[in-house]
Amino acid sequence: MSPAICDEGGGGMVLPLFGDAEQRWPSGVRGVLYGAGMIYFFVGVAIVADLFMAAIERITSRRKKVYQEDGRWRTEGVWNETIATLTLMALGSSAPEIFLSVIDVFKKGFKFGELGPATIVGSAAFNLLVIVSVCIATIPSNEVRMIRNVPAFFITAVFSLLAYVWMAIILSINTPEVVDLWEALATFLFFPIP
């Protein structure tokens, strides 16, 4: 049995930075340094998220001029705003899990690992269940909220459920705990469907 990451002789992908010598530092010192490092990286993620949101707004607000049959020009959006925003937000909110999964794949020599699918499915389940329930719970009992864009709601609901079913099929039924190349390619080709 290998030692824990925080014990002498143990280690993770990044920490300890200074090898076993770092493991001999007092726990309080390591905790403060690791905490400061985490805060630093969270601030970095916040900055990147702000840039990403600005990019989403710029992409989804692009317009083009269309010549009409009556001789006039009409300006319309290049993207369907609902689909573009949902797709880009899904990509942005899933980027950390995707990167964790890629790191796990490389670390395990392109073999199946629990980290990748677990983080992606866990994050999606959190988004679907917890965020929706918090949004519902925060509405005061004497108020009512209506879904303004019902088609976007149905698109999100249907394709979320289809994605869960597809993951269950390829990971549990078709080839248990193995993702074949054709399954990976089919999953990749499903991305632009919604």
N, C-alpha and C positions, 0 to 999 in steps of 0.2 A: 504494500500500500504506500503510495507516494505521500510525502508530507504536504500539509495545507500550504496555500500560497503565502500566508503570513508567518509560517514557521521556517526555521533555518533549513536550507536545502530545497524549499518549495519555491514556486514561481509561476507566474502567469505569462501572458503574451507580452506584456509591457513591464509590469512591476514584478519584482523590485528592480529599479533602475541601476542600482549599484551592487547587485549581487547579494551574497550572503552577509556582507558587511552592513548592508541596510537592515537586514533582519535583526541585527543586534542593537539597533537604535531603540530607545524607549518607545513604547506603544503610543503614548500621548504625542510625542514629536512626529511620529509617522502619521498619526491620525490627523494632526493639524496640517501637515504638508499635503497629504492626500486630499483632505477637504479643500484646501486652497486650490489645488490642481483641478478638482472637480468644478469648483466655482468658476475658475478661469475658462475651462472648456464649455461650461454651460453658457457663459457670456458669449463665447465664440459661436455656439449653436444659435443663440438668440440673434446675433448679428447676421448670420447666414440666413436664418429664417426670415428676417426683415427684408433682406435682398431678394430672397425667393418670392416673397409676397409681392414686392414691387414688380418683379419680372412677370408674375402671373397677371397682375393688373394691366401691365403694358401689352402682353400677348393677347389677352382676351378683349382688350379695347381697340384692337386694330380694325380699321375700316377700309372699305374699297368703294369706288364709284362704279355703278352699274348703269349702262345705257339702256333706257326703256324704249319700247316700240313707239311711244308717242313723241320721241325726240328729246325727252328730258333725261337728266341724270339723277340717279337716286343713290344715296349713300347707305350702305348696309354693313353689318359686321362680317368680318372674315370667318370668325369662329361662332358656333352656336355657344353662347355664353354659359348656359347651364352645363352642357357636356364638357366644355373646356375647363370650367372652374372645378367641376367634380373630378375630372381626370387629373388635372394638375395638382389639386389639393391631395388627392389620394396618393399620387407619386411623392409629393413633398412630405406628407405625414408618414409614409412608409419607407422613406429613404434610410433612416437609421436601421430599421429591421433588415432591409435589403443588404446594406453594408455588413451588418453582423452575420448574415447568412453567407455572404461571399467570403468573409474572413474565415468563418467556420469551415466552409468547403475547402479553402486552400490549406487551412491548418490540418485538416483530416485527410489530406491527399486525395481530394475529390471523392471521398466516401461519404455516405449518409451520416449526418450528425443530428442530434436532437435540438441543438441550439437554433438552427435556421428555421425549420418549419414551426417550431414551438414559439419563437418570437414573433413570426409573421402572423400565425393564426391567433396567438394571444393578443397581439396588438389589434388585429381586426375584430376579435371578439370584444375587447375593451371598447373600441370605437362604436361598435354596434350596440352593445348592451349598456355599458356604464355611462357613456356620454349621452345617449338618448334618455336614459333614466334620470340623469341629473338635469337635463333640459326640461323634462316633464315635471320633476319635483320642484323646480325653482319657480314655476308658474303659480302665483297666488290662487287659492281655492275659489275666489270670487271672480276670477278672470278666465277668459277663453282665448286660445290662440288658434289661428287657422293656418293651414299649409297653403301658401300662396301659389307655389309652383308644384302642383300635384304631379305632373308628368316626371319631373326630376326626382321627386320622392319615390314614385313607383319604379323608375329606372334604377335608383340606388338600392331599393329593397329587393327587387327581383334579381339583379346581378350579384348582390351580396350573397343571397341565398344560393344562387347557382354556383358561385365561387366556393362556398363551403361544401356543397354537394360534390363538386368536381374534386376538391382536395380529399374528401373522404373516399371517393372512388379510387383515386390514383394511389393514395397512401395506405388504404386499409383493405380494399376489395380486389382491385385489378392485379397489382403486384405489391403485396404488403411490405411496407418499410423500404421500398425501392422505387426510385423514380427513373423510369426508362427514358431514353433519348426522345422517343416519339411523344411521350407524355409531357416532357419539358417543352418540346417544340409546340405541341398543341396548346399548352398553357400560355406560352409566349404569343401565339397567334390569336388567342382569345382577348388579349389586351385591348385592341382597338374596337371590339364589338360594341360595348355599351356606348 
